[in-house]
Amino acid sequence: MRFLAASFPPEGADVVILGVPFEATETWRKGPALAPDAIRYASDSVESFSAIFGEDLVNLKIGDAGNLGCPQSLEEALHLVEKSVAKYFCRGQKVLIFGGEHTITLPALKAACSAFGDVQLLVLDAHSDLRDEYLGLRVSHATVTRRCSEVASRVVLVGARSFYGGEFELLGKGKVFSASLQDFTSYLEQGIPIYLSLDLDVLDPSQCPGVTNPEPGGMGYWDIIEVFRKLRGKFKVVAMDIVELAPPYDPSYVSAVCAAKLAIEGIIAFWGSKSPRAP
């Protein structure tokens, strides 16, 4: 199974899609290990042409590298993800990762930093994920943004509406910022590459219910498109991940379709031609 229109050999593609079906630290609803193939399957239900950005996925060199065979060991899995993603950056390729739980962002971000030096992390997430430790783990889905802040040159969090309270000592006082849809670009530097992490629970559950930790009051689909619009042509996005889809809680497949559609729009927005401009 491969993603829609991703028919180019991965070793020579401009953009590589990689599935990382890793799931080890989830603490409530399970299922992200099934997400990469669910997104691929759902992509067959949508069109490859973006009416928003005026381009067709079939005209781009997209390759689907399949899924990593992730070991159960957290440490081994993180090492494998970092090593695998680094390979694509060394070839000069852009990377779109289908998770898996949000923890996979950390090793992929490390690979980006090794390849590009300073890298900014833009996180779209309902939760701050800024705990220093959770249930005895320093690396987990609930601490991933905290760990990433120790790697990235800065972290900008958009869409967060669930906080544990202790993170406010970090926000806005160092290199971690919570921003709105209206002002998030003011926290980013145009000359520094961006890694974009999209946790699907940033969306309101009415639009994307099949996630591990749904949180009421979220962003809408068009808000995510607006993020793409604001980044397009102004910032260098070198990688993107889509994480925390939970197929067992998505019987209608509406959440997987949403993820697939956002993957298409993201690829075209960031790595398609910059003309014509989106209306």
NORPE-V167231 format. One record per pair of residues at least 24 apart in sequence whose ideal C-beta (glycine too) atoms are under 10 Angstrom apart, sorted by the first residue. I is the first residue (numbers start at 1). J is the second residue. D is the distance in Angstrom with one decimal. If there is no record, write none. Layout:
I_J_D, I_J_D
//
This chain:
1_36_9.2, 1_37_5.7, 1_38_9.9, 1_40_4.9, 1_41_6.5, 1_43_9.5, 1_44_9.0, 1_64_8.5, 1_66_8.6, 1_67_9.4, 2_40_6.3, 2_43_8.8, 2_44_9.9, 2_62_9.4, 2_63_8.7, 2_64_3.9, 2_65_9.4, 2_66_7.7, 3_36_9.1, 3_37_10.0, 3_39_7.3, 3_40_5.0, 3_41_9.6, 3_42_9.7, 3_43_5.2, 3_44_9.1, 3_48_10.0, 3_57_9.0, 3_62_7.4, 3_63_9.4, 3_64_4.9, 3_96_8.5, 3_98_8.1, 3_260_7.6, 3_263_7.2, 3_264_8.8, 3_267_9.4, 4_39_9.8, 4_40_7.9, 4_42_9.1, 4_43_3.7, 4_44_6.2, 4_45_9.0, 4_46_7.0, 4_47_8.5, 4_48_5.6, 4_57_6.6, 4_58_8.9, 4_62_8.9, 4_64_9.3, 4_260_7.1, 4_261_10.0, 4_263_8.7, 4_264_7.0, 5_43_8.3, 5_47_9.7, 5_48_4.4, 5_49_9.7, 5_56_7.9, 5_57_4.1, 5_58_4.7, 5_59_8.9, 5_60_7.9, 5_62_6.1, 5_64_9.5, 5_264_8.3, 5_267_9.4, 6_40_8.6, 6_43_8.6, 6_48_9.7, 6_57_8.0, 6_58_9.8, 6_60_9.3, 6_61_9.5, 6_62_4.3, 6_63_5.9, 6_64_3.9, 6_65_9.1, 6_96_9.3, 6_263_9.8, 6_267_9.2, 7_57_9.9, 7_58_8.0, 7_61_9.4, 7_62_7.5, 7_63_8.0, 7_64_8.2, 8_60_8.3, 8_61_4.6, 8_62_5.8, 8_63_4.5, 8_64_8.7, 9_61_9.1, 9_63_5.8, 9_64_9.9, 9_65_9.7, 10_62_9.2, 10_63_3.5, 10_64_6.8, 10_65_4.2, 10_66_8.2, 10_88_8.2, 10_91_9.6, 10_93_8.5, 11_63_7.5, 11_65_8.7, 11_87_9.6, 11_88_9.4, 11_91_7.6, 11_93_9.1, 12_61_7.3, 12_63_7.3, 12_91_8.7, 12_93_9.1, 13_60_8.7, 13_61_4.8, 13_62_5.9, 13_63_3.1, 13_64_8.6, 13_65_8.6, 13_88_8.9, 13_91_9.1, 13_93_6.4, 13_94_9.0, 14_60_6.6, 14_61_4.2, 14_62_7.4, 14_63_8.4, 14_91_9.9, 14_92_8.5, 14_93_6.4, 14_94_6.6, 14_267_9.7, 14_271_6.6, 14_272_9.8, 15_57_9.5, 15_60_6.6, 15_61_6.9, 15_62_5.0, 15_63_7.2, 15_64_9.8, 15_88_9.2, 15_93_6.7, 15_94_4.7, 15_95_7.5, 15_96_6.3, 15_239_9.9, 15_240_9.6, 15_266_9.9, 15_267_5.9, 15_268_9.9, 15_270_8.8, 15_271_5.2, 15_272_9.3, 16_61_9.7, 16_62_8.0, 16_63_5.2, 16_64_7.8, 16_65_5.4, 16_84_10.0, 16_85_9.1, 16_87_9.2, 16_88_4.9, 16_89_9.8, 16_91_8.5, 16_93_5.1, 16_94_7.3, 16_95_5.5, 16_96_7.3, 16_97_9.2, 16_239_9.8, 17_43_9.8, 17_62_6.8, 17_63_7.0, 17_64_4.6, 17_65_6.6, 17_66_8.8, 17_95_8.0, 17_96_5.0, 17_97_7.8, 17_98_6.8, 17_263_7.8, 17_267_8.5, 18_63_9.5, 18_64_8.2, 18_65_4.9, 18_66_7.8, 18_67_7.8, 18_68_6.8, 18_81_8.8, 18_84_6.9, 18_85_7.0, 18_87_9.9, 18_88_7.5, 18_95_6.3, 18_96_7.3, 18_97_5.2, 18_98_7.3, 18_99_10.0, 18_100_10.0, 18_104_9.9, 18_108_8.9, 18_239_9.9, 18_241_9.2, 19_64_8.2, 19_65_7.9, 19_66_6.4, 19_67_3.6, 19_68_6.8, 19_70_9.6, 19_97_7.7, 19_98_4.8, 19_99_8.3, 19_100_7.7, 20_67_7.2, 20_68_5.3, 20_70_6.5, 20_77_8.4, 20_80_8.9, 20_81_5.8, 20_84_8.3, 20_85_8.8, 20_97_5.6, 20_98_6.9, 20_99_5.4, 20_100_4.2, 20_101_9.0, 20_103_9.7, 20_104_4.8, 20_105_9.8, 20_107_9.0, 20_108_8.0, 20_241_8.1, 20_243_8.6, 21_67_5.3, 21_68_7.3, 21_69_8.7, 21_70_6.1, 21_98_8.3, 21_99_7.9, 21_100_5.8, 21_101_9.6, 21_104_9.5, 22_67_9.7, 22_68_7.7, 22_70_4.3, 22_71_8.9, 22_72_9.2, 22_74_8.7, 22_77_5.2, 22_78_8.6, 22_80_8.9, 22_81_7.2, 22_99_6.9, 22_100_4.5, 22_101_6.2, 22_103_7.1, 22_104_5.5, 22_107_9.6, 22_243_9.7, 23_70_8.5, 23_72_9.6, 23_77_9.7, 23_99_8.6, 23_100_6.6, 23_101_5.3, 23_103_9.0, 23_104_9.6, 23_141_9.2, 23_212_9.0, 23_244_9.9, 23_246_9.5, 24_70_8.5, 24_71_9.5, 24_72_6.7, 24_73_8.3, 24_74_5.3, 24_77_6.9, 24_78_9.8, 24_100_9.7, 24_101_7.2, 24_103_7.4, 24_137_9.4, 24_139_9.8, 24_140_8.4, 24_141_9.0, 25_74_7.0, 25_101_6.4, 25_102_9.1, 25_103_5.8, 25_134_8.0, 25_135_8.1, 25_137_6.1, 25_139_7.7, 25_140_3.8, 25_141_5.2, 25_142_7.6, 25_143_8.8, 25_144_9.0, 26_101_5.6, 26_102_9.4, 26_103_9.2, 26_140_8.8, 26_141_6.2, 26_142_9.6, 26_212_5.8, 26_213_8.7, 26_244_8.7, 26_246_8.6, 27_134_7.8, 27_135_6.7, 27_137_9.8, 27_140_8.1, 27_141_7.6, 27_142_7.3, 27_212_8.8, 27_213_8.7, 28_141_9.8, 28_212_6.4, 28_213_5.9, 28_214_9.8, 28_246_9.5, 29_210_9.1, 29_211_7.7, 29_212_4.7, 29_213_6.9, 29_214_8.3, 29_244_9.4, 29_246_5.2, 29_248_7.6, 29_249_5.8, 30_101_9.6, 30_212_7.4, 30_246_6.9, 30_247_9.9, 30_248_6.9, 30_249_9.0, 31_101_9.7, 31_210_8.1, 31_211_9.1, 31_212_6.9, 31_244_9.2, 31_245_7.5, 31_246_3.6, 31_247_5.2, 31_248_4.3, 31_249_6.6, 31_250_8.2, 32_98_9.6, 32_99_5.8, 32_100_5.2, 32_101_4.7, 32_102_8.4, 32_103_9.6, 32_104_9.1, 32_141_8.8, 32_200_9.8, 32_211_8.9, 32_212_6.3, 32_243_6.9, 32_244_5.9, 32_245_6.3, 32_246_6.2, 32_247_8.4, 32_248_9.9, 33_67_9.4, 33_70_8.0, 33_99_9.0, 33_100_7.0, 33_101_8.2, 33_246_9.7, 33_247_9.2, 34_100_9.8, 34_245_8.3, 34_246_8.0, 34_247_4.4, 34_248_7.2, 34_250_9.5, 34_256_9.7, 35_98_6.3, 35_99_6.3, 35_100_6.5, 35_101_9.1, 35_200_8.9, 35_210_9.2, 35_211_9.6, 35_212_9.6, 35_242_8.2, 35_243_7.8, 35_244_7.8, 35_245_3.9, 35_246_7.3, 35_247_6.1, 35_250_9.1, 35_255_9.4, 35_256_7.6, 35_259_7.6, 36_64_9.8, 36_66_8.7, 36_67_5.4, 36_68_9.1, 36_97_8.7, 36_98_4.0, 36_99_7.5, 36_100_7.0, 36_242_9.3, 36_245_8.7, 36_247_9.9, 36_259_9.9, 37_66_9.6, 37_67_7.3, 37_98_8.6, 37_247_8.5, 37_256_9.5, 38_98_8.8, 38_210_8.7, 38_245_6.5, 38_246_9.2, 38_247_4.3, 38_248_9.7, 38_250_7.2, 38_253_7.5, 38_255_8.6, 38_256_4.5, 38_257_9.6, 38_259_8.0, 38_260_8.9, 39_98_5.1, 39_99_9.7, 39_242_7.0, 39_245_6.7, 39_247_9.1, 39_255_9.5, 39_256_5.6, 39_257_8.8, 39_258_9.5, 39_259_4.8, 39_260_5.2, 39_261_9.9, 39_262_9.5, 39_263_6.7, 40_64_7.4, 40_66_9.5, 40_67_9.4, 40_98_7.7, 40_256_9.0, 40_260_7.7, 40_263_9.6, 41_247_9.2, 41_253_7.9, 41_256_7.0, 41_257_9.6, 41_260_8.5, 42_245_9.5, 42_247_9.5, 42_250_9.1, 42_253_5.6, 42_254_8.9, 42_255_8.6, 42_256_3.7, 42_257_4.5, 42_258_8.3, 42_259_6.9, 42_260_4.4, 42_261_8.4, 42_263_9.6, 43_256_8.7, 43_257_8.3, 43_259_8.9, 43_260_4.0, 43_261_8.3, 43_263_7.2, 43_264_7.3, 44_257_9.8, 44_260_8.5, 45_253_7.7, 45_256_9.0, 45_257_5.8, 45_260_7.6, 45_261_9.2, 46_257_6.5, 46_258_9.8, 46_260_5.9, 46_261_5.4, 46_263_9.7, 46_264_6.8, 47_261_9.2, 47_264_8.3, 48_264_6.8, 48_267_9.9, 48_268_9.2, 49_264_8.8, 49_268_9.0, 50_225_9.9, 50_228_10.0, 50_261_9.4, 50_264_6.3, 50_265_5.7, 50_266_9.9, 50_267_8.8, 50_268_4.6, 50_269_7.8, 50_272_7.8, 50_278_8.7, 51_265_9.7, 51_278_9.6, 51_279_9.3, 52_222_9.5, 52_225_6.2, 52_228_8.1, 52_229_8.1, 52_264_9.7, 52_265_6.1, 52_268_8.1, 52_269_7.9, 52_278_5.6, 52_279_8.1, 53_225_9.2, 53_228_8.0, 53_229_8.5, 53_232_7.3, 53_264_9.5, 53_265_6.8, 53_266_9.8, 53_267_9.6, 53_268_4.7, 53_269_5.4, 53_270_9.7, 53_272_6.4, 53_273_9.3, 53_274_9.6, 53_276_8.3, 53_277_8.4, 53_278_4.9, 53_279_9.3, 54_268_8.5, 54_272_8.8, 54_273_9.1, 54_275_8.5, 54_276_4.6, 54_277_7.9, 54_278_6.8, 54_279_8.0, 55_264_10.0, 55_267_9.4, 55_268_4.9, 55_269_9.0, 55_272_4.4, 55_273_6.3, 55_274_9.8, 55_275_9.2, 55_276_8.0, 55_278_9.6, 56_264_9.7, 56_268_8.1, 56_272_8.8, 57_263_9.5, 57_264_5.8, 57_265_9.8, 57_267_6.5, 57_268_6.5, 57_272_8.2, 59_268_9.4, 59_272_7.9, 59_273_8.4, 60_267_6.9, 60_268_7.3, 60_271_6.9, 60_272_5.9, 60_273_8.6, 61_93_9.3, 61_271_9.4, 62_94_9.7, 62_96_8.6, 62_264_9.7, 62_267_6.7, 62_271_8.7, 63_88_9.5, 63_93_8.4, 64_96_9.5, 64_98_9.7, 65_93_9.9, 65_95_9.2, 67_98_8.4, 67_100_9.3, 68_97_9.5, 68_100_9.0, 68_104_9.3, 70_100_7.9, 70_104_8.8, 74_103_7.7, 74_137_7.9, 74_139_6.6, 74_140_8.3, 75_139_8.5, 77_103_8.5, 77_104_8.1, 77_107_8.1, 78_103_7.6, 78_104_8.0, 78_106_6.6, 78_107_4.5, 78_108_9.6, 78_110_8.5, 78_139_7.1, 79_107_7.2, 79_110_9.9, 80_107_8.0, 81_105_9.4, 81_106_8.4, 81_107_4.0, 81_108_6.0, 81_110_8.9, 81_111_7.8, 82_106_8.4, 82_107_3.7, 82_108_7.1, 82_109_8.9, 82_110_5.1, 82_111_4.9, 82_112_9.7, 82_114_8.1, 83_107_8.3, 83_111_7.7, 84_108_8.9, 84_111_8.1, 85_109_9.0, 85_110_8.6, 85_111_4.0, 85_112_7.5, 85_114_9.6, 85_115_8.9, 85_239_7.5, 85_241_9.6, 86_110_8.3, 86_111_4.0, 86_112_8.5, 86_113_10.0, 86_114_6.0, 86_115_6.5, 87_111_8.5, 87_115_10.0, 88_115_9.0, 88_239_8.7, 89_113_9.9, 89_114_7.7, 89_115_3.6, 89_116_7.4, 89_238_7.4, 89_239_7.8, 90_114_9.2, 90_115_6.6, 91_115_10.0, 93_238_9.4, 93_239_9.6, 93_271_9.7, 94_236_9.9, 94_237_7.7, 94_238_6.1, 94_239_6.6, 94_240_8.2, 94_267_8.3, 94_270_7.3, 94_271_5.1, 95_195_9.2, 95_238_7.6, 95_239_4.5, 95_240_7.6, 95_241_8.4, 96_196_9.7, 96_239_7.4, 96_240_5.2, 96_241_7.3, 96_242_7.6, 96_263_6.2, 96_266_7.1, 96_267_6.3, 96_270_9.2, 96_271_8.7, 97_195_10.0, 97_197_9.1, 97_239_7.2, 97_240_7.3, 97_241_4.0, 97_242_7.3, 97_243_7.9, 98_241_7.5, 98_242_5.7, 98_243_8.0, 98_245_8.1, 98_259_7.7, 98_260_9.4, 98_263_7.6, 99_141_9.7, 99_197_9.2, 99_198_9.7, 99_199_8.8, 99_200_9.5, 99_241_5.9, 99_242_6.8, 99_243_3.4, 99_244_6.7, 99_245_7.7, 100_141_9.8, 100_241_8.1, 100_242_9.2, 100_243_5.8, 100_244_8.2, 100_245_8.9, 101_140_8.4, 101_141_4.8, 101_144_8.5, 101_199_9.6, 101_212_7.3, 101_243_6.5, 101_244_6.4, 101_245_10.0, 101_246_9.8, 102_127_8.8, 102_129_6.7, 102_140_8.8, 102_141_4.6, 102_142_8.6, 102_143_9.8, 102_144_5.0, 102_145_8.3, 102_148_9.8, 102_197_7.3, 102_198_9.9, 102_199_5.5, 102_200_9.8, 102_201_9.1, 102_212_8.6, 102_213_9.6, 102_241_8.4, 102_243_4.7, 102_244_5.6, 103_129_9.4, 103_137_9.3, 103_139_6.4, 103_140_6.0, 103_141_5.2, 103_142_9.1, 103_143_8.4, 103_144_5.2, 103_147_8.6, 103_243_8.5, 104_141_9.4, 104_144_8.4, 104_197_9.2, 104_241_6.7, 104_243_6.6, 105_129_9.3, 105_141_9.6, 105_144_5.6, 105_145_8.2, 105_147_9.0, 105_148_6.2, 105_151_10.0, 105_195_7.7, 105_196_9.9, 105_197_4.7, 105_198_9.8, 105_199_8.7, 105_239_9.5, 105_241_5.7, 105_243_6.9, 106_139_6.6, 106_140_9.9, 106_143_9.1, 106_144_5.6, 106_145_9.2, 106_146_9.8, 106_147_5.2, 106_148_5.7, 106_150_9.3, 106_151_7.3, 106_197_9.8, 107_139_9.5, 107_147_10.0, 107_151_9.7, 108_148_9.7, 108_195_7.2, 108_197_8.5, 108_239_6.4, 108_240_9.7, 108_241_6.3, 109_144_9.3, 109_147_9.0, 109_148_5.4, 109_151_5.6, 109_152_6.2, 109_155_9.6, 109_195_5.3, 109_197_8.0, 109_239_8.1, 109_241_9.1, 110_147_9.6, 110_148_8.9, 110_151_5.7, 110_152_9.5, 111_195_9.5, 111_239_8.3, 112_151_9.0, 112_152_8.7, 112_193_7.0, 112_194_9.3, 112_195_5.1, 112_238_6.0, 112_239_5.5, 113_148_9.9, 113_151_5.7, 113_152_7.1, 113_153_8.4, 113_193_9.2, 113_195_8.7, 114_151_9.9, 115_193_8.8, 115_238_7.9, 115_239_9.4, 116_192_8.5, 116_193_4.7, 116_194_10.0, 116_195_9.2, 116_236_8.9, 116_238_6.3, 116_239_9.5, 117_153_8.5, 117_192_8.6, 117_193_8.3, 118_152_8.1, 118_153_4.1, 118_154_8.8, 118_189_8.6, 118_191_9.0, 118_192_5.1, 118_193_7.6, 119_148_9.8, 119_151_8.0, 119_152_5.6, 119_153_6.3, 119_154_9.2, 119_192_6.8, 119_193_5.1, 119_194_7.2, 119_195_5.5, 119_236_9.9, 119_238_7.3, 119_239_8.6, 120_152_6.1, 120_153_5.7, 120_154_5.2, 120_155_7.6, 120_156_7.0, 120_175_9.3, 120_187_8.7, 120_188_5.8, 120_189_6.7, 120_191_10.0, 120_192_5.1, 120_193_7.0, 120_194_4.9, 120_195_7.2, 120_196_9.4, 120_235_8.3, 120_236_9.6, 120_237_9.8, 121_145_7.9, 121_148_5.3, 121_149_7.7, 121_151_8.0, 121_152_4.1, 121_153_8.4, 121_154_7.4, 121_155_4.7, 121_156_7.3, 121_157_8.9, 121_175_9.8, 121_176_9.4, 121_194_7.6, 121_195_5.2, 121_196_8.1, 121_197_6.6, 121_239_10.0, 122_152_9.5, 122_154_9.4, 122_155_8.0, 122_156_5.1, 122_157_8.3, 122_158_7.0, 122_179_9.1, 122_184_7.2, 122_185_9.4, 122_187_8.9, 122_188_6.9, 122_194_5.6, 122_195_7.3, 122_196_4.9, 122_197_7.1, 122_198_9.1, 122_227_7.9, 122_231_7.8, 122_235_8.7, 122_237_8.4, 122_240_9.4, 123_148_7.7, 123_149_9.8, 123_152_9.6, 123_155_6.5, 123_156_7.1, 123_157_5.0, 123_158_7.1, 123_159_8.4, 123_160_8.2, 123_176_9.7, 123_178_9.8, 123_195_9.1, 123_196_8.1, 123_197_4.8, 123_198_8.3, 123_199_7.2, 123_202_8.6, 124_156_9.7, 124_157_8.2, 124_158_5.3, 124_159_5.1, 124_160_9.0, 124_181_9.6, 124_184_9.4, 124_196_7.5, 124_197_7.0, 124_198_4.9, 124_199_6.4, 124_200_8.9, 124_201_9.4, 124_202_4.4, 124_203_8.7, 124_218_9.9, 124_219_7.4, 124_223_9.0, 124_224_6.8, 124_227_6.7, 124_242_9.8, 124_262_9.9, 125_157_6.5, 125_158_7.9, 125_159_6.1, 125_160_6.0, 125_161_9.5, 125_162_8.9, 125_197_7.3, 125_198_8.2, 125_199_4.1, 125_200_9.2, 125_201_6.9, 125_202_5.3, 125_213_9.9, 125_215_9.4, 125_218_10.0, 125_243_9.0, 125_244_8.6, 126_159_6.2, 126_160_6.4, 126_161_5.7, 126_162_5.4, 126_199_6.9, 126_200_9.2, 126_201_4.4, 126_202_5.2, 126_203_8.3, 126_204_9.2, 126_205_9.5, 126_211_8.7, 126_213_7.2, 126_214_8.0, 126_215_3.9, 126_216_9.1, 126_217_8.5, 126_218_5.9, 126_219_8.6, 126_244_9.4, 127_157_9.3, 127_159_9.4, 127_160_6.5, 127_161_8.2, 127_162_4.6, 127_163_7.9, 127_164_8.7, 127_167_9.8, 127_199_7.5, 127_201_7.1, 127_202_8.9, 127_213_6.7, 127_215_7.0, 127_244_9.6, 128_157_6.5, 128_160_5.1, 128_161_9.3, 128_162_7.1, 128_163_5.3, 128_164_7.2, 128_165_9.7, 128_166_9.3, 128_167_4.7, 128_168_9.1, 128_170_8.7, 128_171_7.9, 128_176_9.0, 128_178_7.5, 129_157_8.5, 129_160_8.6, 129_162_9.4, 129_164_9.6, 129_167_8.7, 129_197_9.8, 129_199_8.2, 130_155_9.0, 130_157_8.3, 130_160_9.1, 130_163_8.3, 130_164_7.9, 130_166_7.7, 130_167_3.8, 130_168_9.2, 130_169_9.4, 130_170_5.8, 130_171_7.9, 130_176_7.1, 130_178_9.6, 131_164_6.2, 131_166_7.2, 131_167_7.5, 132_166_8.2, 132_167_9.6, 132_170_9.6, 134_164_9.1, 141_199_9.0, 141_212_7.7, 141_213_8.4, 141_243_8.6, 141_244_7.5, 142_213_9.3, 144_197_8.5, 144_199_9.2, 144_243_9.2, 145_170_9.5, 145_176_7.6, 145_197_8.5, 145_199_9.5, 146_170_7.7, 146_176_8.4, 148_176_9.3, 148_195_8.6, 148_197_8.0, 149_174_7.8, 149_175_6.5, 149_176_5.0, 150_175_9.7, 151_195_9.8, 152_176_9.1, 152_192_9.5, 152_194_9.6, 152_195_7.4, 153_189_8.0, 153_192_6.0, 153_193_9.4, 154_187_7.2, 154_188_7.7, 154_189_7.8, 154_192_8.1, 155_187_9.3, 155_195_9.9, 155_197_9.6, 156_183_10.0, 156_184_5.6, 156_185_8.8, 156_186_9.4, 156_187_4.6, 156_188_6.1, 156_194_9.1, 157_184_8.8, 157_187_9.5, 157_197_9.8, 157_202_9.8, 158_183_9.5, 158_184_5.0, 158_187_9.3, 158_202_7.6, 158_219_8.0, 158_223_9.0, 158_224_9.6, 158_227_6.9, 159_184_9.5, 159_198_9.5, 159_199_8.4, 159_201_8.9, 159_202_3.9, 159_203_8.3, 159_204_9.9, 159_215_9.4, 159_217_9.8, 159_218_6.6, 159_219_5.0, 159_223_7.9, 159_224_8.8, 159_227_9.0, 160_199_9.8, 160_202_8.1, 160_215_9.2, 161_201_9.9, 161_202_8.9, 161_215_6.1, 161_216_8.2, 161_217_5.5, 161_218_7.0, 161_219_9.3, 162_201_8.7, 162_213_8.0, 162_215_5.1, 162_216_9.5, 162_217_9.3, 162_218_9.9, 181_219_7.1, 181_223_5.6, 181_224_9.3, 181_226_6.2, 181_227_6.9, 181_230_8.5, 182_226_9.3, 182_230_9.5, 184_227_7.4, 184_230_7.5, 184_231_9.3, 185_227_9.2, 185_230_5.3, 185_231_7.5, 185_234_7.4, 185_235_7.6, 188_230_9.5, 188_231_8.4, 188_234_9.0, 188_235_6.2, 189_235_8.6, 190_234_6.2, 190_235_5.9, 190_236_8.1, 191_235_9.2, 191_236_8.2, 192_235_8.5, 192_236_7.9, 193_235_8.3, 193_236_4.9, 193_237_7.6, 193_238_4.5, 193_239_8.4, 194_231_7.0, 194_235_5.3, 194_236_6.5, 194_237_4.8, 194_238_6.8, 194_239_8.4, 194_240_9.0, 194_270_9.0, 195_237_7.7, 195_238_6.5, 195_239_4.8, 195_240_7.5, 195_241_8.0, 196_227_8.1, 196_228_8.9, 196_231_7.4, 196_235_9.3, 196_237_5.6, 196_238_9.1, 196_239_7.3, 196_240_4.4, 196_241_7.6, 196_242_9.5, 196_266_7.5, 196_270_8.0, 197_239_8.9, 197_240_7.5, 197_241_5.2, 197_242_8.5, 197_243_6.9, 198_224_7.2, 198_227_8.8, 198_240_6.8, 198_241_6.7, 198_242_5.0, 198_243_7.1, 198_244_9.1, 198_259_8.5, 198_262_6.8, 198_263_9.1, 198_266_7.8, 199_241_8.9, 199_242_8.4, 199_243_5.4, 199_244_5.0, 199_245_9.6, 200_224_9.6, 200_242_6.7, 200_243_7.1, 200_244_5.4, 200_245_5.5, 200_246_8.8, 200_250_9.9, 200_255_6.7, 200_256_9.6, 200_258_7.4, 200_259_6.1, 200_262_8.4, 201_243_9.2, 201_244_5.7, 201_245_9.4, 201_246_9.4, 202_227_9.7, 202_244_9.3, 203_255_8.4, 203_258_7.1, 203_259_9.6, 203_262_9.1, 205_255_9.4, 207_254_8.0, 207_255_8.5, 207_258_6.7, 208_244_9.9, 208_245_8.4, 208_250_8.6, 208_254_7.4, 208_255_4.7, 208_256_9.4, 208_257_9.6, 208_258_5.0, 208_259_7.8, 208_262_9.4, 209_246_9.3, 209_249_6.8, 209_250_7.0, 209_251_9.6, 209_252_8.3, 209_254_7.3, 209_255_6.1, 209_258_9.8, 210_244_9.7, 210_245_6.3, 210_246_5.4, 210_247_6.6, 210_248_8.0, 210_249_4.7, 210_250_2.6, 210_251_8.0, 210_252_8.0, 210_253_8.1, 210_254_7.3, 210_255_3.3, 210_256_6.9, 210_257_10.0, 210_258_8.8, 210_259_9.0, 211_243_9.3, 211_244_5.3, 211_245_6.3, 211_246_5.5, 211_249_7.3, 211_250_8.2, 211_255_6.6, 211_259_9.6, 212_243_9.1, 212_244_4.9, 212_245_8.1, 212_246_4.8, 212_248_10.0, 212_249_8.1, 213_244_7.2, 213_246_8.8, 214_244_9.8, 214_246_9.1, 214_249_8.4, 214_255_9.7, 221_258_6.5, 221_261_7.9, 221_262_7.6, 221_265_9.5, 224_258_9.1, 224_261_9.8, 224_262_5.9, 224_265_8.2, 224_266_8.7, 225_261_9.6, 225_262_8.1, 225_265_6.2, 225_266_9.4, 225_269_8.3, 225_278_8.9, 227_262_10.0, 227_266_9.3, 227_269_9.2, 228_262_8.4, 228_265_5.9, 228_266_6.0, 228_268_8.8, 228_269_4.1, 228_270_7.3, 228_278_8.5, 229_265_9.7, 229_269_7.2, 229_277_9.6, 229_278_5.8, 229_279_9.9, 230_269_9.9, 231_266_9.3, 231_269_7.2, 231_270_6.9, 232_266_9.7, 232_268_9.1, 232_269_4.6, 232_270_6.6, 232_271_10.0, 232_272_9.0, 232_274_7.5, 232_277_8.3, 232_278_6.9, 233_269_8.8, 233_270_9.2, 233_274_4.9, 233_275_9.1, 233_277_7.4, 233_278_9.2, 235_270_8.7, 236_270_8.7, 237_266_8.2, 237_269_8.3, 237_270_4.2, 237_271_7.7, 238_270_8.8, 238_271_9.5, 239_270_9.4, 240_266_5.4, 240_267_8.2, 240_269_9.8, 240_270_7.0, 240_271_9.2, 242_266_8.1
//
